[in-house]
């Protein structure tokens, strides 16, 4: 499709933060001009409010005021960047007032709500204020959104970023540090705490946060329960013989919850060419076939599968290779962003609005200069006819020293601004 300008609004913290970064990379890979609003830059100030030792209602008031200020910062970014689409990830700092302002100004907005609708119910207050609302669950969620007045909702499952989630050649030191027969990476939800007590007979490591207070598992929790960076997560996936992938539940009655949505770990492990055992999900057969992923529906099935696959390296390899091939064909963030943008274009006539077309230099410029511009556009991952403002914006985001051509383009932009004012 026609290249567009997308402002990606990241949350201050949380699980959707890396997903937002993957979306930004994927959009740039597709040739779109991307700007990121760095929500995490405001996280320290937001958490500092909790240390005031002030009454709870006063802290709530201050937190709300702070989020209003951050929303105004997003609007300021919109004014300078002039995006065709504002893409917010779950828990992005956009208030309803800011969303109403963007709608009034004709700026298309979309949220990718990468969370469980039953656990995180704030969608009820915010979804009607977005022009487009993408979710990782189907019905009854899509029906509930329609009943709430959301006209443009779509099912958009999670994915992997192949340039990041990939097989790695690890050093012996990395294999010792990150490897084990069995591992799990994720937060310590109630069902996982109960389930993993049955797996202590294995060489089993637990990575991630929120595992404190469980004495039975504390010897298996790595790094003192600190958060694991996305970079180290990929190393853990690659170093582990059998990666466990048990979806979360806040109750421990059913250790294997059997829900609907498919978590990002499923796609990321597959993209890494790492073998995984994943609990059965209602939507999983839409994305993987039985020969691509090994599944379980109970703890007894999990233990039986662990005993089998730990002794079957060839079976692990064949399944992991099949799952990786499926992800590369269908389940990348590039594919998801293409789906989202196509949905917006289909539902919003005339989107995106035309911009001044390039190339930015006249046809009678010297041939060596035109060839240099062509190489620069390729380096910037921009199409040859990209709007001049996209070229300038992309150049301004670079941190490396400017070439002569780049400096000339920026000078031309300043000259045009001065000339336009006159």
Secondary structure, DSSP 8 states (H G I E B T S, - for coil): ----EEEEE-BSSSTHHHHHHHHHHHHHHTT-EEEEE-GGGGHHHHHHGGGG---HHHHHHHHHHHHHHHHHHHHHHHHHH--SEEEEETTBS--HHHHHHHHHTT-EEEEEE-S-TTT-TTHHHHGGGSSEEEES--TTHHHHHHHTT-SSEEE----B-TTTS------HHHHHHH-EEEEEES---HHHHHHHGGGTTS-EEEESSS-TT-TTTTTTBGGGG----HHHHHHHHHHEEEEEE----S-SSSSS---S---HHHHHHHHTT--EEEE--TTGGGT--TTT-EEESSHHHHHHHHHHHTT-HHHHHHHHHHHHHHHHHH-BHHHHHHHHHHHHHHHSTT-S-------SS-TTS-HHHHHHHHHHHHHTT--TT--HHHHHHHHHH--S---HHHHHHHHHHHHHHHHHH-
